[in-house]
Structure formats: structure tokens, C-alpha cells
């Protein structure tokens, strides 16, 4: 009887791993990696952006809105982000699972424990903020060039 129960548990575990593609150990390690990479700070930055936008919109509607109301709005948004941060993780974890083996994840964990890894994690978001306008400017620059060449190619192919 115990053998049959063990066999059923083993079969279920294999099925669950195949169906979902991630072992509990790998999922825990991905969570650890996200923590080391500063995933919580990403959610906090998102919350900061939402707070800024919400307060700006409400100040447009209520120009004399007192600071304590701004703080209340801020608290509500931070609480919502915190309460729902597991949802964000649940969407991010499968992406890491898709692109990295468990061994890769373990190696990344070791990297993010180093001084260089910690620095990388701490400057990634500010660097990304600096990259965004550069990428937007680049897109505005090459967009017309690409559009012109596509129009030429379509013309060459008989589409006018």
C-alpha cells in the first residue's frame, strides 16, 4: 500500500513538473535570484511612477488637495502594489524558467552575491531609465529611414 502511494506521488510529481516545466527547487532559486536582482525595487519604482501619476491627475481635479490626502493616495497605491507583487513574480518566474536552466539560475545567484553583481543590480534600473530616451531618439531617427526603404521595396515588388 505504501509503495502504491509513493508511486502515485512520484507519478504526480513527474506529471506536474512536465506540465508546468519548473521544479519547486528551481522556482525557489528563481525567487532568490529575483530578490538578489532587486525585483522588489522594480515593483517599488513602478509604485513610485503610479503614485506620481495618480497624484498629478488628482491635483488637476482638486488643485487644493492637501498633503495628507496625497499621502493617503500614496499609501493606497503602495499597499496595492505590495499585495499584488506575487502576481508579478508569478508572471516573471516562467520567463526565467524558459530561458535559463536551473544550473544557470544557480550561477546567476552566485554572481549577484558578488560585489559586481550587487553593483549591477543597483544600477540596472537607473541605467535603463537613461537608455529609454536614447532608444526613443534612435527609433525616431531610423523610423523614417526604415519607412522610406520599405516603401521603396514595396514599389520594387509592384505595390504602390
C-alpha positions as CSV (number, residue, x, y, z in Angstrom):
1,X,0.0,0.0,0.0
2,X,2.8,2.5,0.9
3,X,4.6,1.6,-2.3
4,X,1.5,2.4,-4.3
5,X,1.1,5.7,-2.5
6,X,4.8,6.5,-3.2
7,X,4.3,5.6,-6.8
8,X,1.3,7.8,-7.1
9,X,3.1,10.8,-5.5
10,X,6.1,10.2,-7.8
11,X,3.9,10.0,-10.9
12,X,2.1,13.2,-9.9
13,X,5.3,15.0,-9.3
14,X,6.7,14.0,-12.7
15,X,3.4,14.9,-14.3
16,X,3.3,18.3,-12.5
17,X,6.9,19.1,-13.4
18,X,6.3,18.2,-17.1
19,X,3.0,20.1,-17.2
20,X,4.4,23.2,-15.6
21,X,8.0,22.9,-16.6
22,X,9.5,24.0,-13.3
23,X,10.6,22.2,-10.2
24,X,9.9,23.7,-6.8
25,X,13.6,23.9,-6.2
26,X,14.2,25.9,-9.4
27,X,11.2,28.1,-8.6
28,X,12.7,28.9,-5.2
29,X,16.0,29.7,-6.8
30,X,14.4,32.0,-9.3
31,X,12.7,33.8,-6.5
32,X,16.0,34.1,-4.7
33,X,17.6,35.4,-7.9
34,X,14.8,38.0,-8.4
35,X,15.3,39.1,-4.8
36,X,19.1,39.5,-5.3
37,X,18.5,41.3,-8.6
38,X,16.3,43.8,-6.8
39,X,12.9,42.7,-8.1
40,X,11.3,44.4,-5.1
41,X,12.8,47.7,-6.1
42,X,11.4,47.3,-9.6
43,X,7.9,47.0,-8.0
44,X,8.7,50.0,-5.8
45,X,9.7,52.0,-8.8
46,X,6.5,51.0,-10.5
47,X,4.6,52.1,-7.4
48,X,6.5,55.4,-7.4
49,X,5.5,56.1,-11.0
50,X,1.9,55.2,-10.2
51,X,1.9,57.5,-7.2
52,X,3.3,60.4,-9.2
53,X,0.8,59.9,-12.0
54,X,-2.2,59.4,-9.6
55,X,-1.3,62.5,-7.5
56,X,-0.8,64.6,-10.6
57,X,-4.1,63.6,-12.0
58,X,-5.9,64.2,-8.7
59,X,-4.2,67.6,-8.3
60,X,-5.6,68.5,-11.7
61,X,-9.1,67.7,-10.5
62,X,-8.5,69.0,-7.0
63,X,-5.9,71.8,-7.1
64,X,-6.1,72.5,-3.4
65,X,-5.7,68.9,-2.4
66,X,-3.8,68.8,1.0
67,X,-0.6,66.8,1.6
68,X,-2.4,64.3,3.9
69,X,-4.6,63.3,1.0
70,X,-1.5,62.9,-1.2
71,X,-0.1,60.7,1.5
72,X,-3.3,58.7,1.7
73,X,-3.2,58.1,-2.1
74,X,0.4,57.1,-1.9
75,X,-0.3,54.6,0.9
76,X,-3.2,53.0,-1.0
77,X,-1.1,52.6,-4.1
78,X,1.9,51.2,-2.3
79,X,-0.4,48.7,-0.5
80,X,-1.9,47.6,-3.7
81,X,1.5,47.1,-5.3
82,X,2.7,45.2,-2.3
83,X,-0.4,43.0,-2.1
84,X,-0.1,42.1,-5.7
85,X,3.7,41.7,-6.1
86,X,3.4,37.9,-6.0
87,X,1.3,38.2,-9.2
88,X,4.2,40.0,-10.9
89,X,6.6,37.3,-9.7
90,X,4.2,34.6,-11.0
91,X,4.5,36.1,-14.5
92,X,8.2,36.7,-14.4
93,X,9.3,33.3,-13.0
94,X,8.1,31.3,-16.0
95,X,10.1,33.6,-18.3
96,X,13.3,32.9,-16.3
97,X,12.4,29.2,-16.4
98,X,12.0,29.3,-20.1
99,X,15.4,30.9,-20.8
100,X,17.6,29.6,-18.1
101,X,18.4,26.1,-16.8
102,X,18.4,25.5,-13.1
103,X,22.2,25.5,-13.2
104,X,22.2,28.9,-15.0
105,X,19.9,30.3,-12.2
106,X,22.3,28.9,-9.5
107,X,25.3,30.6,-11.3
108,X,23.4,33.9,-11.6
109,X,22.6,33.7,-7.9
110,X,26.3,33.3,-7.2
111,X,27.1,36.3,-9.5
112,X,24.6,38.5,-7.8
113,X,26.1,37.8,-4.4
114,X,29.4,39.3,-5.7
115,X,30.3,43.0,-5.4
116,X,30.0,43.3,-9.2
117,X,26.6,41.5,-9.2
118,X,25.4,43.7,-6.4
119,X,26.5,46.8,-8.3
120,X,24.9,45.6,-11.5
121,X,21.6,45.1,-9.6
122,X,21.8,48.5,-8.0
123,X,22.5,50.4,-11.2
124,X,20.4,48.4,-13.7
125,X,17.2,50.4,-13.2
126,X,18.8,53.9,-13.4
127,X,20.7,52.8,-16.4
128,X,17.6,51.5,-18.0
129,X,16.0,54.9,-17.4
130,X,18.9,56.5,-19.2
131,X,18.6,54.0,-22.1
132,X,14.9,54.7,-22.7
133,X,15.3,58.3,-24.2
134,X,18.3,57.2,-26.2
135,X,16.4,54.3,-27.7
136,X,13.4,56.6,-28.4
137,X,15.6,59.1,-30.1
138,X,17.2,56.3,-32.1
139,X,13.8,55.0,-33.1
140,X,12.7,58.5,-34.3
141,X,15.9,58.7,-36.3
142,X,15.8,55.4,-38.0
143,X,12.0,55.1,-38.3
144,X,11.7,57.4,-41.3
145,X,14.7,55.7,-43.0
146,X,13.1,52.3,-42.5
147,X,9.7,53.5,-43.7
148,X,11.3,55.0,-46.8
149,X,13.1,51.8,-47.6
150,X,10.0,49.7,-47.0
151,X,8.1,51.9,-49.4
152,X,10.9,51.5,-52.0
153,X,10.9,47.7,-51.6
154,X,7.1,47.6,-51.9
155,X,7.4,49.7,-55.0
156,X,10.1,47.4,-56.5
157,X,7.8,44.5,-55.8
158,X,4.9,46.1,-57.6
159,X,3.0,47.5,-54.7
160,X,2.3,51.2,-54.9
